[in-house]
């Protein structure tokens, strides 16, 4: 059954939505998710211009061209508004559409190869959001239909289970799962081995599974200007292929093994029923918190999402020493809750920390021992930690800012 069935539109308009509008928007959304532009509206305007193949006349200024294209984009968006009005009316009369629409809205928050939809894609009116979610769900198949779920089980040795659990705990998607859910995921995953040069997923294809890397390195590639371009390299503990599951869209990039790889595959149903809600809530929570961290105020939503994916929460009690002076450092810390203080040998306090503050960066930047001890002063404290490898990878563009930070104990 099509999403336009039952709507108060003439048959020619329904046919136009299905045959003309929906494929165009599907193609544009895939490119938006792959490029993750900061200014989504301008990107879409330029995309429509290139897609039309009809150049503007020389007599039109750039401003006039943009205005014309934006009007065309808004005209297309207005169709969504009409669909939305009908859907909302149907909800009021039957109540049957309320929950599916709500689910789709809550699920729009992640990306393939660890990317995320930027905030600029979430600025449209609530009615447009509802309509887009409903049309998108139908356009990409009946994957969102709720049904009774029975997770698959692939027999594994104790060694395989231990290796897979260690790998999953390195991934943001699985780190917050309850022990019972983690065990279910482990049993539902299937092991695959890939040789160098072997293509694991192909751009443009439909996807119904993701992979977690236990061993090896793979390149995510997208065709840009007619050439295969590496947009990201995935390593041990990384997840790829999740965009197709999160957004019910075709693969946004191809992934090819660079060396011998061991990967674990998880199917769509298992992901949706066990992992998805937990991962979405975790990312939303950390993204909101990271906006309050001064160091991260200048970065994009995409970069912030990457950092939130790499953070691991740790909880301490009053008096606990989180780091010790003169010990080697391998973690970066952001205070999420509670208060702490830095103390030099001899007992002199040199710094206080509260929610949103960070510490531990000097040892990582300068590859030197900890300059001071950090102790919990509140009843409890919750900190978000990042490994040395993730710190270098995620905060590379900010290291000059961090290096210039004035600290009394440096």
HELIX and SHEET records of a PDB file:
HELIX    1   1 UNK A   11  UNK A   16  1                                   6    
HELIX    2   2 UNK A   17  UNK A   21  3                                   5    
HELIX    3   3 UNK A   22  UNK A   35  1                                  14    
HELIX    4   4 UNK A   40  UNK A   52  1                                  13    
HELIX    5   5 UNK A   62  UNK A   94  1                                  33    
HELIX    6   6 UNK A   98  UNK A  106  1                                   9    
HELIX    7   7 UNK A  112  UNK A  114  5                                   3    
HELIX    8   8 UNK A  119  UNK A  122  5                                   4    
HELIX    9   9 UNK A  126  UNK A  139  1                                  14    
HELIX   10  10 UNK A  158  UNK A  168  1                                  11    
HELIX   11  11 UNK A  172  UNK A  175  1                                   4    
HELIX   12  12 UNK A  179  UNK A  188  1                                  10    
HELIX   13  13 UNK A  242  UNK A  247  1                                   6    
HELIX   14  14 UNK A  268  UNK A  270  1                                   3    
HELIX   15  15 UNK A  271  UNK A  275  3                                   5    
HELIX   16  16 UNK A  276  UNK A  290  1                                  15    
HELIX   17  17 UNK A  294  UNK A  296  5                                   3    
HELIX   18  18 UNK A  301  UNK A  310  1                                  10    
HELIX   19  19 UNK A  361  UNK A  366  1                                   6    
HELIX   20  20 UNK A  388  UNK A  394  1                                   7    
HELIX   21  21 UNK A  396  UNK A  398  5                                   3    
HELIX   22  22 UNK A  399  UNK A  403  1                                   5    
SHEET    1   A 4 UNK A 190  UNK A 194  0                                        
SHEET    2   A 4 UNK A 261  UNK A 267 -1                                        
SHEET    3   A 4 UNK A 209  UNK A 215 -1                                        
SHEET    4   A 4 UNK A 239  UNK A 240 -1                                        
SHEET    1   B 4 UNK A 199  UNK A 201  0                                        
SHEET    2   B 4 UNK A 254  UNK A 257 -1                                        
SHEET    3   B 4 UNK A 218  UNK A 224 -1                                        
SHEET    4   B 4 UNK A 227  UNK A 234 -1                                        
SHEET    1   C 4 UNK A 312  UNK A 317  0                                        
SHEET    2   C 4 UNK A 380  UNK A 387 -1                                        
SHEET    3   C 4 UNK A 331  UNK A 337 -1                                        
SHEET    4   C 4 UNK A 358  UNK A 359 -1                                        
SHEET    1   D 4 UNK A 321  UNK A 323  0                                        
SHEET    2   D 4 UNK A 373  UNK A 376 -1                                        
SHEET    3   D 4 UNK A 340  UNK A 343 -1                                        
SHEET    4   D 4 UNK A 349  UNK A 353 -1                                        
END                                                                             
